[in-house]
Amino acid sequence: MSDELNNTNAGQNPAGEQEAQNNGGRQEADKPENKTFSREYVEDLREEAKKYRLKLRELEQQLEQQKQKELEEQKKYQELYEKTKKELEELKEQQELAAFNKALRDYAAKAGLRNPDDIRLANLENVKLENGELTGIDSVIEQLRKERPYLFSEQGAGDNTKGSEGSDNINPDDFSKLSPEQREALLRKAAENFKI
């Protein structure tokens, strides 16, 4: 009878047995297996890991070198930019000074100075070049005329609007428009003014 019971129980719960087997299988799968690996396999894994570590270090060094190179190039470009900016500012200052000097010489020649460079003998602190026009120059010319009248030619004194007719001060464009006879007469007259 016990055999019958066993058979009956076995026949009654075949799914239950399968469940127990499935659960038991999961429990066995969840448990870590105590497998051992051969010494050769472990050494091969270690050697492979070593190669990857070395490759990683090499790549990190290359990356660091590349970053360093980029920083050096960036520094060179920054220095070049600063140098170029400084040179540009210096050129701008030189250009402004040249324009100021030209305007000053032209005005001095028109004001009757025998030598336009003599305008440098005056105090030019308050003279400025703004939009191509000199400001503050009239008072400087007046003061220079009072202090050093010998620097001025008598015909051009105080007249800064005279053209080529009747003026000892002539600009190069007007001089080139004169006939050879007019040029010679003007040069003779200028030589007479400069005799000491």
C-alpha positions as CSV (number, residue, x, y, z in Angstrom):
1,M,0.0,0.0,0.0
2,S,2.8,2.3,0.6
3,D,3.8,1.7,-3.0
4,E,0.4,2.7,-4.1
5,L,0.6,5.9,-2.0
6,N,3.9,6.7,-3.5
7,N,2.6,6.1,-7.0
8,T,-0.5,8.1,-6.3
9,N,1.5,10.9,-4.9
10,A,3.8,10.7,-7.8
11,G,0.9,10.8,-10.2
12,Q,-0.9,13.6,-8.5
13,N,1.9,16.1,-8.5
14,P,4.0,15.8,-11.5
15,A,4.0,19.6,-12.0
16,G,5.1,20.1,-8.4
17,E,8.1,17.9,-8.9
18,Q,9.0,19.8,-12.0
19,E,8.7,23.1,-10.0
20,A,10.9,21.8,-7.3
21,Q,13.4,20.8,-9.9
22,N,13.2,24.2,-11.5
23,N,13.6,26.0,-8.2
24,G,16.4,23.8,-7.2
25,G,18.1,24.5,-10.5
26,R,17.8,28.2,-9.9
27,Q,19.2,27.9,-6.4
28,E,22.1,25.9,-7.8
29,A,22.7,28.6,-10.6
30,D,22.7,31.4,-8.0
31,K,25.4,29.7,-6.0
32,P,28.9,30.5,-7.1
33,E,30.6,27.7,-8.7
34,N,33.8,26.6,-7.2
35,K,35.7,26.2,-10.5
36,T,39.4,26.4,-10.6
37,F,41.3,27.6,-13.6
38,S,44.5,26.2,-14.8
39,R,47.7,28.1,-14.0
40,E,48.4,28.7,-17.7
41,Y,45.0,30.3,-18.2
42,V,45.5,32.6,-15.3
43,E,49.0,33.6,-16.4
44,D,47.6,34.2,-19.9
45,L,44.9,36.5,-18.4
46,R,47.5,38.3,-16.3
47,E,49.7,38.8,-19.3
48,E,46.9,40.1,-21.4
49,A,45.8,42.5,-18.6
50,K,49.4,43.7,-18.4
51,K,49.5,44.4,-22.1
52,Y,46.3,46.5,-21.8
53,R,47.7,48.4,-18.8
54,L,50.9,49.2,-20.7
55,K,48.9,50.2,-23.8
56,L,46.7,52.4,-21.5
57,R,49.8,54.1,-20.0
58,E,51.2,54.7,-23.5
59,L,48.0,56.2,-24.7
60,E,47.8,58.4,-21.6
61,Q,51.3,59.6,-22.2
62,Q,50.5,60.4,-25.9
63,L,47.5,62.3,-24.8
64,E,49.5,64.3,-22.2
65,Q,52.1,65.0,-24.9
66,Q,49.4,66.1,-27.3
67,K,47.9,68.4,-24.7
68,Q,51.3,69.8,-23.9
69,K,52.0,70.4,-27.6
70,E,48.6,72.2,-28.0
71,L,49.3,74.4,-25.0
72,E,52.7,75.3,-26.4
73,E,51.2,76.1,-29.8
74,Q,48.4,78.2,-28.1
75,K,51.1,80.0,-26.1
76,K,53.0,80.7,-29.3
77,Y,49.9,82.0,-31.0
78,Q,49.1,84.2,-28.0
79,E,52.6,85.6,-28.1
80,L,52.4,86.2,-31.8
81,Y,49.0,87.9,-31.3
82,E,50.4,90.2,-28.6
83,K,53.4,91.0,-30.7
84,T,51.4,91.8,-33.7
85,K,48.9,93.9,-31.7
86,K,51.8,95.9,-30.2
87,E,53.4,96.4,-33.6
88,L,50.1,97.5,-35.0
89,E,49.6,100.0,-32.2
90,E,53.2,101.3,-32.8
91,L,52.5,101.7,-36.5
92,K,49.3,103.5,-35.7
93,E,51.1,105.9,-33.4
94,Q,53.9,106.4,-36.0
95,Q,51.2,107.1,-38.7
96,E,49.5,109.6,-36.4
97,L,52.8,111.3,-35.6
98,A,53.7,111.5,-39.3
99,A,50.3,113.0,-40.1
100,F,50.7,115.5,-37.3
101,N,54.2,116.4,-38.4
102,K,53.1,116.9,-42.0
103,A,50.1,119.0,-41.0
104,L,52.4,121.0,-38.7
105,R,55.0,121.6,-41.4
106,D,52.4,122.6,-44.0
107,Y,50.8,125.0,-41.6
108,A,54.2,126.5,-40.6
109,A,55.1,127.0,-44.3
110,K,51.8,128.7,-44.9
111,A,52.2,130.9,-41.8
112,G,55.4,132.3,-43.2
113,L,58.1,130.3,-41.4
114,R,61.3,130.3,-43.6
115,N,62.1,126.8,-42.4
116,P,58.9,124.8,-41.5
117,D,61.0,122.6,-39.2
118,D,61.5,125.7,-37.0
119,I,57.9,125.2,-35.7
120,R,59.5,122.7,-33.3
121,L,61.1,125.6,-31.4
122,A,57.6,126.5,-30.2
123,N,55.7,124.9,-27.3
124,L,53.4,122.4,-29.1
125,E,51.8,120.9,-26.0
126,N,48.3,122.2,-26.8
127,V,48.4,121.6,-30.5
128,K,46.4,118.6,-31.6
129,L,45.5,117.0,-34.9
130,E,41.8,116.3,-35.0
131,N,40.1,115.1,-38.2
132,G,43.0,116.3,-40.3
133,E,42.9,119.8,-38.8
134,L,45.3,121.3,-36.3
135,T,43.8,122.9,-33.3
136,G,45.6,125.4,-31.0
137,I,48.2,126.2,-33.7
138,D,47.3,129.9,-34.2
139,S,48.3,130.9,-30.7
140,V,51.5,129.0,-31.0
141,I,52.4,130.8,-34.3
142,E,51.5,134.1,-32.7
143,Q,53.7,133.4,-29.7
144,L,56.6,132.2,-31.9
145,R,56.2,135.3,-34.1
146,K,56.6,137.5,-31.0
147,E,59.5,135.6,-29.5
148,R,61.5,134.9,-32.7
149,P,60.4,137.1,-35.6
150,Y,63.6,136.4,-37.5
151,L,62.2,132.9,-38.3
152,F,59.4,134.3,-40.4
153,S,59.7,135.8,-43.9
154,E,58.2,139.2,-44.2
155,Q,55.9,138.6,-47.1
156,G,54.3,135.5,-45.7
157,A,54.0,136.7,-42.2
158,G,50.5,136.2,-40.9
159,D,49.0,135.1,-44.2
160,N,48.4,131.4,-44.4
161,T,46.1,131.5,-47.4
162,K,48.4,132.9,-50.1
163,G,48.8,130.8,-53.2
164,S,51.6,130.8,-55.8
165,E,51.0,134.4,-56.8
166,G,53.2,136.7,-54.7
167,S,54.1,134.2,-52.0
168,D,57.6,133.0,-51.1
169,N,56.1,129.9,-49.6
170,I,54.9,127.6,-52.3
171,N,53.9,124.0,-52.0
172,P,55.4,121.4,-54.4
173,D,52.3,121.0,-56.5
174,D,52.1,124.8,-57.2
175,F,55.9,124.8,-57.9
176,S,55.5,122.1,-60.5
177,K,52.8,124.1,-62.3
178,L,55.0,127.1,-62.7
179,S,56.8,127.8,-66.0
180,P,60.6,127.4,-66.0
181,E,61.0,131.2,-65.9
182,Q,58.7,131.6,-62.9
183,R,60.6,128.8,-61.1
184,E,63.9,130.5,-61.7
185,A,62.6,133.9,-60.5
186,L,61.1,132.3,-57.4
187,L,64.4,130.6,-56.6
188,R,66.4,133.8,-57.1
189,K,64.0,135.6,-54.8
190,A,64.3,132.9,-52.2
191,A,68.1,133.0,-52.4
192,E,68.1,136.7,-51.8
193,N,65.9,136.3,-48.7
194,F,68.3,133.8,-47.2
195,K,71.5,135.9,-47.6
196,I,73.0,136.9,-44.3
